[in-house]
Amino acid sequence: MKLMASARVVLTDSGGIQEETTFLKVPCITLRENTERPITIDVGSNTVVGTDPVSILKNFYQVMKNGNVRCRIPELWDGHAAERIVEILLRRTLSPPSEKS
């Protein structure tokens, strides 16, 4: 985490790293043809470039030239997911069952 937080850019093929760099607001270049974390692309922290060396270098130099990208952290990535889950579970377990018609 310290290395990523201090980085100007991260190159990876890991979905977990894509999420971590998004939270840290560090630009990420994903060396795959797709991602299971499309939200990271939507918020501007991640670029999927594939495995072509020319595309990888082009995107790397673009990030290095332009500095840190301006991205936002996705809604609900605030560290309070467990609290929200507990609230939902409590509501569902403490509420009377609904009548079935």
Secondary structure, DSSP 4 states (H G I P E B T S, - for coil): -HHHHH-S-EEES-HHHHHHHHHHT--EEE-SS--S-HHHHHTTSEEE--S-HHHHHHHHHHHHHH-S----PPTT-SS-HHHHHHHHHHHHHHSPPPPP-
